[in-house]
């Protein structure tokens, strides 16, 4: 930052040298200078001027070169370190278990990746370089003063001790205040993110004012912490200026007391440097304190790099080729908890799901329905054993396990990318296969519905994709907001069709659509995945009443597992009580659906021969 001043000063010295040379060449009489009793001719003076200008020019060029190299090395090293920390944090967050996202709001995670990483990338390198550069300059000022007046070191020692005490006292407070400021920033991000996601609900309920007041409350808390941090910095700056003023006072009086042994030039040099110490010393110490405060961002990022990871993605034991070929699932005394010391949400679950069976899973909220699927996908490690076609899932890597099962979640997951990438993220399928999957995932009216002239909807996902401007290359909006909820569910269904897995899990996938569309989507799933094992979680009993068997959960324990009609014949069964709570007319309709489904099933529970349409063959 001193380069322009050096260039101006060097130019000034060059002009002085040229004028001096012109004066010597125009002089007719020899000029004799006396310095320390030695005669000096004009040629000697010109030689000395050229020599000193050359030395100064060389030092200036060296300072510029070394300053550039220093900045290049320092900034490259610091930015590279920040980049490595970001990548480590990103990989750790991707590899951590799902429970981490349940207990940490999205604003807290965004705060790490935005503000903290921004501090490391932009502010920390500049502040660190500024800190150590000013520190060396301040050491040089004290060294020059001590070289001229050695006794100046006597007051410097107590001032230095007082400064170290102040700095320690300040940092002990400012670090906690900075950490508090970072903590109070996270609720601002969380509230803003949740408000944007639920903007339609907020406007529908007229809750804008209440949400605004909540946001202002969070913002005020953050502003209070930020203002407190600024005030602590001002408090420290005032005391630093006091220390510098005392040092200048001692230096000035030292020059007066020792005026007989000090030349006027030395006095000017010392006082000039001492005056510059006022601003530089305060700024350097503030920068050093700021470096330590910014290290709280590094501390918070390092904390996320040490998150506990899931099980390995790949292990030495690989599944056999074509696995799973049947889709049989066995739960052997499985207990499940989302944390090692948390309560059990599944307790000694034992069940066998037959190949190609359609199993409905019902229960009240908190019964453990979604936890059963979490245990199957090993979102947390279950206790007990789970087998798929006789292969113990805990021996497999997570990639080998999860890519062999498809899931259609309650909230459809779409990425801000092309429709092609949403259907086929890894680019393994041709355009023909993608269009076929879109056609199979479309919901059509049955011939019986058309004869009744009913108003059931018809969702043609393929025609919707053909009408898009870029067809498969059309970029979807955030979370697929340019599609309706039903269309988003069908995109997830098409993705499952494309994967061609033998096991499909449906986690209340039609909870956000109307009952008639729900019925049509369920028919499409039953037709497309006729010979696949399908596990369906649903609150709507009409969604799973025609399943081969129904599993009723309560408190993480299997209450009953049998054919729907058999369970409804027992008035003491949990399913019977759930059906009766839907109302008399609905209960009668459900009982009739269960009876018709039971007639299509043989007494031993095996499936009647069906049409030749079967589950899409496995890629393996």
Secondary structure as UniProt FT lines:
FT   HELIX           3..26
FT   STRAND          33..35
FT   TURN            36..37
FT   STRAND          38..40
FT   HELIX           42..95
FT   HELIX           99..103
FT   HELIX           106..111
FT   HELIX           112..116
FT   HELIX           117..118
FT   HELIX           119..123
FT   HELIX           124..148
FT   TURN            150..151
FT   HELIX           152..197
FT   HELIX           199..205
FT   HELIX           208..257
FT   HELIX           259..261
FT   HELIX           264..305
FT   TURN            321..322
FT   STRAND          329..336
FT   TURN            340..341
FT   STRAND          346..353
FT   TURN            355..356
FT   STRAND          358..362
FT   TURN            365..366
FT   HELIX           369..377
FT   STRAND          383..388
FT   TURN            389..390
FT   STRAND          391..392
FT   HELIX           393..395
FT   HELIX           398..402
FT   TURN            403..404
FT   STRAND          405..408
FT   HELIX           419..423
FT   TURN            425..426
FT   HELIX           431..440
FT   HELIX           447..451
FT   TURN            452..453
FT   HELIX           461..467
FT   TURN            469..470
FT   HELIX           471..473
FT   HELIX           478..480
FT   TURN            481..482
FT   HELIX           485..499
FT   STRAND          503..507
FT   TURN            509..512
FT   HELIX           515..528
FT   TURN            529..531
FT   STRAND          533..537
FT   HELIX           541..544
FT   TURN            545..546
FT   STRAND          549..554
FT   TURN            555..556
FT   STRAND          557..562
FT   HELIX           564..568
FT   TURN            571..572
FT   HELIX           574..580
FT   TURN            581..582
FT   HELIX           584..599
FT   TURN            603..604
//
